[in-house]
Amino acid sequence: MTIYNAWIFTLGTEVVQGRIVNTNASYLGRRLTLLGFRVVGVISLIDDVDTIARYLSIVLNEKPKIIVTTGGLGPTYDDRTLEAVAKALNKKLVLNDEAFNIVKEKYKVRNMPLTEERIKMAYLPEGSIAIPNPVGTAPGCWLEVRDTIIVSLPGVPQEMEAMWESLIEPKLRSIGPSLYIAEILLKITGVSESSLAPLIKNILKDSPPEVYIKSHPKEGTPGKPVIELYIMYSNKDKEKADKVAKEIMNKMINSIKQRFEATIETISMNIS
């Protein structure tokens, strides 16, 4: 099965300094995973062209299917993400006609002048396709380089999410891995994470490589630890994805009950 790797770049000095919560990373990681992509990593960087370009070049050498960047598309002096993308690809930053029309219409509707800073948002790496922004003013950017798609979106979550859901995700569905993701989340009370670890290891040993199981300790009471157990399986066949996920869940439940006096609840089940 072909693996479609994805990387996420969340860009902005305010992000790495902890002045804002990086919700974009969790949003994109979740959406890409549900589309069947394997999210390899998330990189957060300051607004520095050389730094961003250097790390983009490193990731591009790994030939992922997609790189998504957020942040740094606005009109201010430190919004330089697309300059960094262009540098990493050895491309020119050019005035994109489509992006220019998007920006021009946005400010025309607002009855605001088209200043140099606002026109700056229409400069994209050569060969790019402008992505309309239904919420804000800065257009996004879609660029295909060899086998990798680079999508650059604004850092404002409302803008990024609107563009992703209306334009990017539908396009990725048509070219992506076409995998079905079956997910189950269990709540286990009365068993510690260290006690669950060997059970998980044994089940994974006899499972397909696409099976993923992860335990997450939650706040419990003395003598009553609480663990959330996440089970995921992906497959091109939806029925098989659901069937295997249920089988793994049942194996896990039986294995726990044979060894411990535990309470097990199903929190959620994303299967048919």
C-alpha positions as CSV (number, residue, x, y, z in Angstrom):
1,M,0.0,0.0,0.0
2,T,1.4,3.4,-1.0
3,I,2.0,5.7,1.9
4,Y,1.2,9.4,1.5
5,N,3.4,11.3,3.9
6,A,2.4,14.8,5.1
7,W,4.2,17.5,7.0
8,I,2.8,20.6,8.8
9,F,4.6,23.9,9.2
10,T,3.0,26.3,11.7
11,L,4.9,29.5,11.2
12,G,5.1,32.6,13.4
13,T,7.3,34.0,16.1
14,E,4.1,34.4,18.3
15,V,3.6,30.6,17.9
16,V,7.0,29.5,19.1
17,Q,7.1,32.0,21.9
18,G,3.9,30.5,23.3
19,R,1.9,33.7,22.9
20,I,-0.9,31.9,21.0
21,V,-2.0,28.3,21.3
22,N,-1.1,26.3,18.2
23,T,-4.6,25.0,17.3
24,N,-3.7,24.9,13.6
25,A,-1.4,21.9,14.1
26,S,-4.0,19.8,15.8
27,Y,-6.7,20.7,13.3
28,L,-4.6,19.9,10.3
29,G,-3.1,16.8,11.8
30,R,-6.6,15.5,12.4
31,R,-7.9,16.4,9.0
32,L,-5.0,15.0,7.1
33,T,-5.1,11.7,9.1
34,L,-8.8,11.2,8.4
35,L,-8.0,11.8,4.7
36,G,-5.6,8.8,4.9
37,F,-2.3,10.8,5.0
38,R,0.5,9.8,7.4
39,V,1.4,12.9,9.3
40,V,5.1,12.5,9.8
41,G,5.7,15.7,11.8
42,V,4.8,19.3,12.8
43,I,7.4,22.0,12.7
44,S,6.9,25.4,14.3
45,L,9.3,28.2,13.3
46,I,9.9,31.9,13.8
47,D,9.2,34.4,11.0
48,D,12.7,34.2,9.4
49,V,13.0,33.5,5.7
50,D,16.3,31.6,5.9
51,T,15.2,29.4,8.8
52,I,11.9,28.5,7.1
53,A,13.5,27.9,3.7
54,R,16.2,25.6,5.3
55,Y,13.7,23.4,7.0
56,L,11.4,23.3,4.0
57,S,14.4,22.1,1.9
58,I,15.1,19.3,4.4
59,V,11.5,18.1,4.3
60,L,11.3,18.4,0.5
61,N,14.3,16.1,0.2
62,E,12.1,13.4,1.9
63,K,9.6,13.7,-1.0
64,P,6.4,13.9,1.0
65,K,3.1,14.0,-0.8
66,I,2.0,17.2,0.8
67,I,3.4,20.0,3.0
68,V,0.9,22.4,4.6
69,T,2.1,25.7,6.0
70,T,0.1,28.1,8.0
71,G,0.9,31.7,8.9
72,G,2.9,34.5,7.4
73,L,0.7,35.4,4.4
74,G,-0.4,38.9,5.6
75,P,0.6,42.4,4.8
76,T,3.1,43.1,7.6
77,Y,6.9,43.2,7.4
78,D,7.3,39.8,9.1
79,D,4.8,37.9,6.9
80,R,7.3,36.3,4.7
81,T,6.3,32.6,4.4
82,L,5.9,32.7,0.6
83,E,9.3,34.3,0.2
84,A,10.7,31.4,2.2
85,V,8.9,28.9,0.0
86,A,10.2,30.5,-3.1
87,K,13.7,30.5,-1.7
88,A,13.5,26.8,-0.8
89,L,12.4,26.0,-4.3
90,N,14.8,28.4,-6.0
91,K,11.8,30.1,-7.6
92,K,11.0,33.8,-8.0
93,L,8.3,35.6,-6.0
94,V,6.0,37.1,-8.7
95,L,2.8,39.1,-8.8
96,N,0.1,36.5,-9.4
97,D,-2.8,37.8,-11.4
98,E,-5.4,35.7,-9.7
99,A,-4.1,36.6,-6.3
100,F,-4.0,40.3,-7.2
101,N,-7.6,40.2,-8.3
102,I,-8.6,38.5,-5.1
103,V,-6.9,41.1,-3.0
104,K,-8.1,44.0,-5.1
105,E,-11.8,42.9,-4.9
106,K,-11.5,42.3,-1.1
107,Y,-10.4,45.9,-0.5
108,K,-12.8,47.3,-3.2
109,V,-15.7,45.9,-1.3
110,R,-14.4,47.5,1.9
111,N,-13.8,50.8,0.1
112,M,-10.2,50.7,1.2
113,P,-7.1,51.7,-0.9
114,L,-4.9,49.1,-2.4
115,T,-1.6,50.0,-0.7
116,E,1.8,48.5,-1.3
117,E,1.5,46.4,1.8
118,R,-1.8,45.0,0.6
119,I,-0.5,44.3,-2.9
120,K,2.3,42.3,-1.2
121,M,-0.2,39.6,-0.4
122,A,-0.6,38.9,-4.1
123,Y,3.0,37.9,-4.6
124,L,3.3,34.1,-4.9
125,P,6.1,31.8,-5.9
126,E,6.1,31.4,-9.7
127,G,3.9,28.6,-10.9
128,S,1.5,28.9,-8.0
129,I,-2.3,28.7,-8.0
130,A,-4.0,31.3,-5.7
131,I,-6.5,30.0,-3.2
132,P,-9.4,32.4,-2.4
133,N,-9.9,33.4,1.2
134,P,-13.7,33.5,2.0
135,V,-13.1,35.0,5.4
136,G,-10.1,37.3,5.3
137,T,-8.0,39.1,2.7
138,A,-4.8,37.1,2.2
139,P,-5.1,34.5,-0.5
140,G,-3.5,31.1,0.0
141,C,-1.2,29.3,-2.3
142,W,-1.2,25.8,-4.0
143,L,2.1,24.8,-5.6
144,E,3.1,21.4,-7.1
145,V,6.8,20.7,-7.2
146,R,7.7,17.3,-8.7
147,D,5.8,14.8,-6.5
148,T,5.0,17.2,-3.6
149,I,2.1,19.6,-3.1
150,I,2.8,22.7,-1.0
151,V,-0.3,24.4,0.4
152,S,0.2,27.7,2.2
153,L,-2.7,29.0,4.2
154,P,-3.2,32.0,6.6
155,G,-2.5,31.6,10.3
156,V,-5.8,32.9,11.5
157,P,-7.7,29.7,12.4
158,Q,-11.1,30.8,11.1
159,E,-9.6,31.7,7.7
160,M,-7.4,28.6,7.5
161,E,-10.2,26.2,8.4
162,A,-12.7,27.9,5.9
163,M,-10.2,27.6,3.1
164,W,-9.3,24.0,4.0
165,E,-12.8,22.7,4.3
166,S,-14.2,24.5,1.2
167,L,-11.3,24.2,-1.2
168,I,-8.3,22.1,-0.1
169,E,-9.9,19.1,1.5
170,P,-12.2,18.3,-1.5
171,K,-9.2,18.5,-3.9
172,L,-7.1,16.3,-1.7
173,R,-9.9,13.7,-1.5
174,S,-9.7,13.3,-5.3
175,I,-5.9,12.8,-5.4
176,G,-5.2,11.4,-1.9
177,P,-4.7,7.9,-0.7
178,S,-8.5,7.0,-0.6
179,L,-8.2,5.2,2.8
180,Y,-10.9,4.5,5.3
181,I,-10.0,5.2,8.9
182,A,-11.8,3.2,11.6
183,E,-11.3,4.5,15.1
184,I,-12.3,3.4,18.5
185,L,-11.7,5.1,21.9
186,L,-12.1,3.1,25.1
187,K,-12.0,4.3,28.7
188,I,-10.4,1.8,31.0
189,T,-10.7,2.2,34.8
190,G,-8.6,0.2,37.3
191,V,-5.6,-0.7,35.2
192,S,-2.3,1.3,35.1
193,E,-0.7,2.3,31.8
194,S,2.4,0.2,32.6
195,S,0.2,-2.9,33.1
196,L,-1.5,-2.3,29.7
197,A,1.8,-1.9,27.9
198,P,2.6,-5.6,27.5
199,L,-1.0,-6.4,26.4
200,I,-0.8,-3.7,23.7
201,K,2.6,-5.0,22.6
202,N,1.3,-8.6,22.2
203,I,-1.8,-7.5,20.2
204,L,0.3,-5.3,17.9
205,K,2.7,-8.2,17.3
206,D,-0.1,-10.3,15.7
207,S,-1.9,-7.4,14.0
208,P,-1.5,-5.8,10.5
209,P,1.1,-3.0,10.4
210,E,-1.6,-0.4,9.8
211,V,-3.0,-1.0,13.3
212,Y,-2.2,1.8,15.7
213,I,-2.9,1.6,19.5
214,K,-2.1,4.3,21.9
215,S,-2.8,4.7,25.7
216,H,-3.3,8.1,27.3
217,P,-3.4,8.3,31.1
218,K,-6.2,10.5,32.5
219,E,-6.9,11.8,35.9
220,G,-8.2,9.1,38.2
221,T,-8.5,8.4,41.9
222,P,-6.1,6.7,44.3
223,G,-6.0,3.0,43.3
224,K,-8.3,3.6,40.3
225,P,-6.2,4.8,37.4
226,V,-8.0,5.9,34.2
227,I,-6.6,5.2,30.8
228,E,-8.1,6.2,27.4
229,L,-7.1,3.7,24.8
230,Y,-7.2,4.8,21.1
231,I,-7.4,2.1,18.4
232,M,-7.1,3.0,14.7
233,Y,-6.9,0.9,11.5
234,S,-6.8,2.1,7.9
235,N,-7.6,0.3,4.8
236,K,-8.9,1.0,1.2
237,D,-11.8,-1.3,2.0
238,K,-14.2,0.3,4.5
239,E,-15.8,-3.0,5.6
240,K,-12.3,-4.5,6.3
241,A,-11.2,-1.3,8.2
242,D,-14.3,-1.5,10.4
243,K,-14.0,-5.3,10.9
244,V,-10.3,-5.3,11.9
245,A,-10.8,-2.3,14.3
246,K,-13.6,-4.2,16.0
247,E,-11.5,-7.3,16.2
248,I,-8.6,-5.5,17.8
249,M,-11.0,-3.8,20.3
250,N,-12.5,-7.2,21.3
251,K,-9.0,-8.7,21.7
252,M,-8.0,-5.8,23.9
253,I,-11.1,-6.0,26.0
254,N,-10.8,-9.8,26.5
255,S,-7.1,-9.6,27.3
256,I,-7.7,-6.9,30.0
257,K,-10.6,-8.7,31.5
258,Q,-8.7,-12.0,31.7
259,R,-6.0,-10.3,33.9
260,F,-7.6,-7.4,35.7
261,E,-10.8,-6.3,37.5
262,A,-11.4,-3.3,35.3
263,T,-14.3,-1.3,34.0
264,I,-14.2,-0.7,30.2
265,E,-16.4,1.8,28.4
266,T,-16.6,2.8,24.8
267,I,-16.3,6.5,24.5
268,S,-16.5,6.8,20.7
269,M,-16.5,4.5,17.7
270,N,-15.9,6.0,14.2
271,I,-17.0,3.0,12.2
272,S,-20.1,2.0,10.3
